[in-house]
Amino acid sequence: MNRTVAIAGLGAIGLPLARALDAGVEGLSLIAVAVRDRARATAALAGFRQPPALVELAELAAADIVVEAAPAAVFDTIARPAIEAGRVFVPASVGALLPRMELVELARQTGARIVVPTGALLGLDAVRAAAEGPVDSITMVTRKPPAGLAGAPYLLQHGIDLSHVTEARRVFAGNALDAAAGFPANVNVAAALALAGIGPLRTRVEIWADPGVTRNTHSITVEAAAARFTMTIENVPSEDNPRTGRITALSLLACLRGLVSTLKVGS
């Protein structure tokens, strides 16, 4: 029996995911999407073999699996109904989950699951394994082209203008909780890393605006009793949204496959 899927958002993440599901993924059926611009969504879905229904955000909870790929501002409107209904909730805006950890307790009460995808990161299975034992530190350094950080609340609050940056500039250093709040469209990876490892307050994050890079780059260093390792990933920015890497939609697709596949590789 196929498990039904609903997606909030048809942007740089949601639309490629919807197309892949419509093309056919064994065990999964896309039945609904929720968007702000219905006319644009109708045009985007016109070529689908089985166009999903256009519904309101709260109605997504009718599906077995609810994927959030929308602006963080509407996170609650998507997450709470899904969790209250006992669904599998897969958030792309992982940073919005950090200040709402009461949703985890709600899921425990209703039988829902919150499944955080790896997203534009790598090696979360190794981080999770290391975190089963003592961990001294986890640090992530993110480098993005200045345009990829434009509009971040932290930059606006501190009057940081990146329009004329000519060399690499560190614009943030702190913990993952503050990074996710200050750069909600940019560092969902920091939130995912924190949840996989030692928590948002102990996970250290640096964010650099670097005109010398063309790809969104994340470097992670883990110092643990079981291992010391460093990982770097360079993501190609999405053409539709430079704040998002192309691999993010693919990561969500891999995550959904893992929910229904007979063989699942990785912890």
C-alpha positions in Angstrom: 0.0 0.0 0.0 1.3 3.4 -0.9 1.8 6.1 1.7 0.3 9.4 0.8 2.5 12.6 0.8 1.5 16.3 1.0 3.9 19.2 0.5 3.8 22.7 1.8 5.5 25.0 -0.8 6.4 24.6 -4.4 9.6 26.6 -4.5 13.2 25.6 -5.0 12.7 22.5 -2.7 9.0 21.6 -3.0 8.6 21.7 -6.8 11.5 19.4 -7.7 10.4 17.0 -4.9 6.8 17.1 -6.2 8.0 16.4 -9.8 10.1 13.4 -8.6 7.1 12.0 -6.7 4.8 12.4 -9.7 7.3 10.7 -11.9 7.0 7.7 -9.6 8.5 6.6 -6.3 7.6 3.1 -5.1 5.5 3.2 -2.0 4.7 6.9 -2.2 1.8 8.9 -3.7 1.7 12.7 -3.8 -1.9 13.8 -3.1 -1.8 17.4 -2.1 0.2 20.6 -2.0 -0.4 24.0 -0.3 0.9 27.2 -1.8 0.5 30.9 -1.4 0.1 31.6 -5.2 -2.5 29.1 -6.5 -2.3 30.4 -10.1 1.4 29.9 -10.3 1.1 26.5 -8.7 -1.6 25.5 -11.2 0.8 26.4 -14.0 3.7 24.5 -12.4 1.6 21.4 -11.9 0.0 21.4 -15.4 2.4 18.8 -16.8 2.0 16.3 -13.9 0.7 12.9 -14.7 -1.5 13.0 -11.6 -1.7 16.6 -10.4 -2.1 16.8 -6.6 -5.0 18.7 -5.0 -4.4 22.4 -4.0 -5.4 22.7 -0.4 -5.0 25.0 2.7 -1.9 24.5 4.9 -3.9 22.8 7.7 -5.5 20.3 5.3 -2.1 18.8 4.5 -2.5 16.8 7.6 -4.8 14.4 5.7 -1.8 12.8 4.2 0.4 10.1 5.9 3.5 12.2 5.4 3.6 16.0 5.5 6.6 17.7 4.0 7.3 21.4 5.0 9.2 23.3 2.3 7.7 26.7 2.9 8.8 30.0 4.5 9.6 29.5 8.2 6.9 32.1 9.1 4.2 29.5 8.4 5.9 26.6 10.1 3.4 26.3 13.0 0.5 26.3 10.6 1.9 23.2 8.9 3.6 21.4 11.7 1.0 21.4 14.5 -2.0 20.0 12.5 0.3 17.3 11.1 1.7 16.3 14.5 -1.7 16.5 16.2 -3.0 14.1 13.6 -0.2 11.7 14.3 1.4 12.0 10.9 5.1 11.8 9.8 6.3 15.4 9.6 9.4 16.1 7.5 10.6 19.8 7.9 12.9 21.5 5.5 12.9 24.6 7.8 14.7 22.8 10.6 15.8 26.0 12.1 12.2 26.8 12.9 12.0 23.6 14.9 14.7 24.6 17.4 12.6 27.2 19.3 9.6 24.8 19.1 10.9 21.7 20.8 7.5 21.3 22.5 6.4 19.9 19.2 8.6 16.8 20.0 6.6 16.2 23.2 3.4 16.7 21.3 4.5 14.1 18.8 5.3 11.7 21.6 1.7 12.1 22.9 0.0 11.7 19.5 2.2 9.0 18.0 3.5 11.3 15.3 7.1 11.3 14.1 9.3 14.3 13.2 11.9 13.1 10.7 14.6 15.7 10.0 16.3 15.3 6.6 20.0 15.8 6.2 19.3 18.6 3.8 22.3 20.4 2.3 24.6 18.8 4.8 26.5 15.5 5.0 27.6 12.9 7.6 24.8 13.3 10.1 24.9 9.5 10.6 28.5 9.9 11.8 27.6 12.8 14.0 24.7 10.8 15.6 27.0 7.8 16.2 29.7 10.0 17.8 27.1 11.6 20.0 26.2 8.2 21.5 29.5 8.7 23.4 31.3 11.8 24.9 31.7 14.7 22.4 34.0 17.6 23.2 32.9 20.0 20.4 31.1 20.3 17.1 31.8 23.3 14.9 30.4 24.3 11.5 31.8 27.0 9.2 29.5 28.1 6.4 30.7 30.1 3.4 28.2 31.5 0.9 28.3 34.1 -1.9 27.1 37.4 -0.4 23.9 37.3 -2.5 23.0 34.0 -0.8 22.8 35.7 2.6 20.9 38.8 1.5 17.9 39.6 3.6 18.9 37.6 6.7 17.3 39.1 9.8 20.7 39.1 11.6 22.3 41.2 8.9 19.3 43.6 8.9 19.4 43.9 12.7 23.1 44.7 12.8 23.2 47.0 9.8 25.5 44.7 7.8 25.6 45.5 4.1 27.1 42.9 1.9 26.4 44.6 -1.5 30.0 45.8 -1.9 31.9 43.0 -0.2 35.2 42.2 -2.1 36.8 39.7 0.2 35.7 37.0 2.7 33.9 38.5 5.7 32.8 36.7 8.8 29.3 38.0 9.6 28.3 35.7 12.5 30.0 33.6 15.2 27.9 31.9 17.9 25.8 28.9 18.7 23.4 27.1 16.4 20.3 28.4 18.1 21.2 32.0 17.4 22.5 31.1 13.9 19.1 29.5 13.0 17.2 32.5 14.3 19.4 35.1 12.6 19.7 33.2 9.3 16.4 31.2 8.9 16.7 30.8 5.2 20.3 30.0 5.2 21.5 27.6 7.9 18.8 25.0 8.5 21.9 22.8 8.2 23.1 24.2 11.6 19.9 23.2 13.2 20.0 19.7 11.7 23.6 19.3 12.9 22.7 20.5 16.4 19.8 18.0 16.7 22.0 15.2 15.5 24.8 15.9 17.9 25.2 17.9 21.1 22.4 20.4 20.9 22.0 23.9 19.7 23.7 25.7 22.5 27.0 23.7 22.4 27.2 23.5 18.6 29.3 26.4 17.3 28.7 28.1 14.0 30.5 30.6 11.9 29.0 32.2 8.8 31.1 33.9 6.1 30.0 36.0 3.2 32.7 35.1 0.6 32.6 36.6 -2.9 35.3 34.0 -3.8 33.0 31.1 -3.6 30.3 30.1 -6.1 28.9 27.3 -4.0 27.3 27.1 -0.6 30.0 25.5 1.5 29.7 23.8 4.9 32.7 22.5 6.8 32.1 20.5 10.0 34.6 19.4 12.6 33.8 16.9 15.3 36.0 16.2 18.3 34.6 13.1 20.1 35.9 10.3 22.3 35.1 7.8 19.5 36.6 9.8 16.6 37.8 13.1 15.2 36.5 13.9 11.8 36.2 16.8 9.4 33.7 17.0 6.5 33.2 19.6 3.8 30.4 19.8 1.2 30.1 22.4 -1.6 26.5 22.7 -2.8 25.4 24.1 -6.1 22.9 26.9 -5.3 19.4 26.5 -6.7 18.7 28.6 -9.8 15.4 29.7 -8.3 16.8 30.5 -4.8 20.5 31.0 -4.2 19.9 30.6 -0.5 19.1 26.9 -1.1 21.3 24.2 -2.5 20.1 21.9 -5.3 20.9 18.9 -3.1 18.3 19.9 -0.5 15.3 18.7 -2.6 17.2 15.5 -3.4 17.9 15.0 0.3 14.2 15.2 1.1 13.4 12.7 -1.7 16.0 10.3 -0.3 14.5 10.8 3.2 11.0 9.9 1.9 12.3 6.9 0.1 13.9 5.7 3.3 10.5 5.9 5.1 9.1 3.2 2.8 12.1 1.3 1.3 12.8 -2.4 2.1 16.5 -1.7 2.2 17.7 1.4 4.0 21.4 2.2 4.1 22.9 4.4 6.8 21.8 4.9 10.4 
